[in-house]
Amino acid sequence: MSADPPQRDRFYLIHMLECIGDIETYCRSAAIDTDQRTLDAVLRKLQILTESSMRISAELKAAHGEISWRELAGFRNVVVHDYLGIRIERIGPIISSDLPRLKEQLRAILDTPQERGDLRVELTAFVDEHQPGFVRCHLIDANGQRHEFVDKLPVFTDLDLEASSTFPQPGSIRCTVLGRLQDGSGRDLIRISTGQPDRVESTQGQTEFVVPRAQVSARTE
């Protein structure tokens, strides 16, 4: 199953769709071969669309080779550096054929069901007794870096813990799987977001982490 695109990629995918929608609106109002303003507006939106495509992560591009990312980048360079050399005959097929296909491909990516998981963490301390209670926990990422979290007890566990409880205790954070990869040593790693579905972030404001695959268990929703 493919993972739902991370927030940064989702932003640019949606922006690309909006550009296509604007181009469709322009072309319903006037023809690019007879109205210079419409042609200029279409070319500007095509430039913005291709610039957004260049900001999509390498991971998502690799996972969706059905989209001609390189051609999009190439067309952006043409629009920017050879504006006066663009022939209308080249723009017509892009509007009538390429953009409708790209529109469907972008929608398919955005509609991909989310893959959820439970990220294993270690609860280390009870920090506030006000109901439902707040606890501190941490995870160690694939690079050995420690990340601290402080949030409500039910975010991390169903255990009935209190200030007098013994720590550490096992816990987990619901997360969204963003991608899978291997490091140079052949370790299976997984990139996840704790920002989805529960908006959990580390004390440093971080929500995306790369951790060993064994640290995340599958969740069916």
Secondary structure, 3 states (H helix, E strand, C coil): CCCCCCHHHHHHHHHHHHHHHHHHHHHHHCCCCCCHHHHHHHHHHHHHHHHHHCCCCHHHHHHCCCCCHHHHHHHHHHHHHCHHHCCHHHHHHHHHHHHHHHHHHHHHHHCCCCCEEEEEEEEEEEEECCCCCEEEEEEECCCCCEEEEEEEHHHHCCCCCCCCCCCCEEEEEEEEEEEEEECCCCCEEEEEECCCCCCCCCCCCCCEEEEEHHHEEEECC
